[in-house]
Amino acid sequence: MPDDLPRSRVLVGTASWTDRSLLTSGWYPPDAATPAARLAYYASRFPLVEVDATYYNPPSLRTAEAWRDRTPDGFTFDVKAFSLLTGHPTRRASLYKDLRERLGTAKETLYLRDVGPAIAEEVWDRFLGALAPLHEAGKLGIVLLQFPPWFGPGERNREYLLRCVERCRPMRAGVEFRNAGWMTAEHRDHTLGLLAAHDIPYVAVDMPQGYPSSVPPVLAATADLAVVRFHGHSGKWDSKRIEERFGYLYSEEELRGWAADLAGLAARARTVHVLMNNCCADNAQRNAAFLASLLESAPVGG
């Protein structure tokens, strides 16, 4: 890379800063006893965080304003899209109250087909509207569109994927698959080509293999931004208990291998987001800090 061009930026963070096992792990100092203090402390240690809670419940405008105000300039939030919007089953109780009343259904679990296009559009409007403070402050990295295991490669799903990305604009969306079909020898080039043609970041994952939602860890730069999420290899990926599912601590040897791969990815993308999602106790924070120290000394994007 020529000397007059900026080096690639690799931002390392975790997929949570508020989960219960982290709060009881001792990672936060005693004086970080409030939500504001904890986020401020986290942001003093890492430049990036993923908001996972928005998958379960759409955020309020006030909450996004608080995130904006409690973090320094240059801090970045990657925000997971609300489950309904990416085709996942969604608790009726997590919908906006007035929309629940308009639906008039007693079903406890809802899909997009259950709410109809008008309410779906309203959910999009409100979800993205709540993120406006982060976007306007330059603190929104991507809206993470994580599609479910039954969302496989096919023309109809490709069209819906593109509609979701377009619906997010001018906010940027990244795409994560949980169906391995997108990354088979038959479909991989087409998948990555589609994302690249529309300047959509591909969200790669390191995760346990052999499950219906397993996708191989393919590092690809389909835009100037690339994203990699690390879920660990607990061996209990199908557990309903978060502490079991994500109860994995990467070894230093594993992370050294990944640092080399991530440096290579950074040579193909202007910015790389690296998120440790092995959120059990302070595993993610410990691994993220060590990986960041490795990447600081690696020849990234040079």
N, C-alpha and C positions, 0 to 999 in steps of 0.2 A: 504494500500500500504506500503511495507517495507520502512524503513527510508532511505535505501541506493539507492532507485530508485527515479528519479526525479518526481516531481509533474506534473500533466497534465498542459498544457499551454492553456489558453483561451485568444485569441487575439480578441479585440473588435475594430471595425472601422465603416466606413460608405461607401456607394456605390458611393460616388462622393466627389470631393473636388473643382470642378470648375463650377457647375451649376449656372445659372444666379441668381436664387433666393437666393442662399447661398452668392454669392458675394455682394448682396445688403442688406443682413440681418444685417450686422455689426459684424458678428462672427470673421472675419479677422481684425486684427489691421490695422491702416492706413498705416503703413510702409510695409505691405505685399501687395504690389501693382503690383507685376509682377508674372508670372506663377512660376518662380523659388522660389520666396519668399513665395508664398502661399503654395506650396507643402512642403517647408521646415518647415513652421509654422505648417501645418497639421501634419507632421511627428513628430513634437515635442510634439504633444498632443495624437496621436494614433499610435499603432504599425502596423496597417493593413488598407488597402484601397482596394476597388473594382474599377476596371476600366470598366466602362459601355460603354464609347464612342467607344470602339473597336468592339462592336456589330454592330454599324452603319457604321463605316469606319475602315478598317484595319490600324494598326499603322505602322509608319515607324521605321526603325532601329534607326535613329537619335533621335526620340521621346523616345523610350525605353531606350536609353543610357542616355538621360536627366533625366528620372525618376530614373534610377539607381544612377546617380551622385548627385542628389538633395536630397537623403534620406540617413539616417544613416545605418550603419551595423545592420542587424537584422530586418530591416523593410520589410514588406511583401505586395506584390501586388497579388490580385486575378484578373484575366483578363478574361472578357467575350469573348467567341468565336465570330468571325464574323458571322453575320446572315446567310449568304449563306451556311456555313458549317454545320449548324444544321437544315437546311431545311426550314428556314423562307424566306418570300419574301424579296428581296434585291434590293435596288435602283441600276439601271445600272450605274449611275454616281458615285457610291461608289466603283466600281471595279477599279483595276489598269488600267491606261489609255491604255497601250499596249494590255491588255487582252480585253478591250472593243472593240478596233479596230479589234482584231482577231475574235471576235464574229460576228461582222458585222450585228447586229440586232438593230432595232429601238425600241424594247420593253423597256419600262421604268422600269418595275418590272420583276425581274428574280428569278427563282428557280434553284436548282441544275440540274434538268432535262433540263433546257434551255442552260446550259453552256457546258455540256459534261464532261466525265471523265478527259480528258487531262487538260482542263482549271481548273477544280475543284482541281486536284492534284497540279497545279501550285499555286493556291490560298492557299492551305494548306502549301506548301513550304514557300511561302513568309510570310504568317501570323506567322507561328511558327519561321521562321528565324528572324523576327523582335523582337521576345521575347527572343532571345538568350542572350542578355546582362543581362536581369533580371535573367534568369535561371542560367547562369554561375556565377553570383554574389550571388546566394543563396537567391534572393529576390522574386522569383516567387513562389507563393503558389500553386494555381491551375489555369488551363484553365477551365473556367466555361462553360460547355456544357448545354445550356438551350434549351430544345427541345420544339417545338410549341404545341398548344392545340390539333392539329389533329394527333400528334405523340403518338398513343396509344399502349398498350401492345400487342405484337404479335411477332412471330418469326422473321419476316423480320426486324422489328424495333429493336429488341434485337440485331440482328447481326450488324445492322448499328451502333448502340450505341457502341458496342464493337470495331468496326472498327475505330470509331472516337477516342476512348480512346487510342487504339493502335497507331493510327496515331500521337497522341500527344507525345508519348514517345520519349526521356526520361523525358519530361515534364509531370507533373501529371495533370490529368483531373478529374473534379468532375461533377456529373450529377444532373441536376434539371429538373423535369417534370412539364409540365403545362397541363397534362391530368390526371384527377383523377383516371382513370382506373388502373393505375399502383399501386395505394394505396387502392384499394377495398379489401374486405375480400378475394375475389377470387384470387387476383394477388399479394397482398402485400408481402407475404412470398417468393414467387417466385422472385419478383423484388429485394427485399433486399438480398436474397440468391445469385442471379446472381451478384449483385454488390460486395458482400462480397467475392465470389469465385474468383473475378478478382481484389480484393484490390482497388475498386473504391469508393471514398468518395461519400456518398449520401448528396445532398444539400437540406436540409429541408427548408420549407418556412412558415412564418406566413402571411396570406393574407386574403382578403375578400372572403367569401364563397358564393356559389350560382351563380357563373359566369362560362362560358365554360372553362376558364383557371384555375379555382380554384382547388387547391390540399390541402388536410387536413394537418395540421401541425404535421407530424410524425417525431419525433426526433429519428434518428437511427445512430448507429456507424457501418458502413460496412467496415471500414478501420481504420488505426491508426489516420486518420484525419477525422473530421466531420465538416460540414459547416451548418450554420443556417442564413437565410436571412429574415429580417423583412420588410414587405411592408406596414404595417399599415392597417387600416380599415376605409378608408375615406367614403365609401358608394358611391363613384363615380369611381369605378375601370374601367369602360368602357369609361371614359372620354378621349378625345384626348389631353387635357391640363394636362401637367405633374403636375402642382401645384394643380390641383383638384384631380388627380388620387392618388398622394402621400401626399396630404395635411392632414396628421394625426400626432398627437403628442401623444405618449404612456403616460399613467399616471404612476405615481410612483408606484401605487398599481399593475398595470399590469406588470411593469418591475420587481418588487419584486417576483411575481409569476414565471416569466420567468427565473430569476436568479437561483431559486431553480431547475428548470427543466434543465437549462444549466449546473449547477454543477453536476447533475446526469448524463448528457451526457458525461461530462468530465471524469467521473469515468470509462467510457467505451471506451474512445478514448484518445490517447496520446496528441492530439492537437485539439482544437475547434476554428474555425473561426466564429465570430459573426459579421454580417454586417447589419447595419441599412440602409434600402433603402427607408425610408419615407422622401425623399429628397425634402422638400419644406421649403424654408427659412433655418433656422438652426435647424429644428426639429431633423434631424438625428444626428447631432453633440451633441445636448443637451441630447438626449436619450442615445446615445452611451457613453457619459461621465458618466451619472448616472448609467447605467448598469455596466460599467467597475468598478465603485466604489463599487457596490454591490458584484460583483464577486471577487473583491480583498479581501473582508472579508468573503467570503463563503468558506466552506470546500471543495474546488475543487480538485477532483481526489485523495483525501486522503483515 
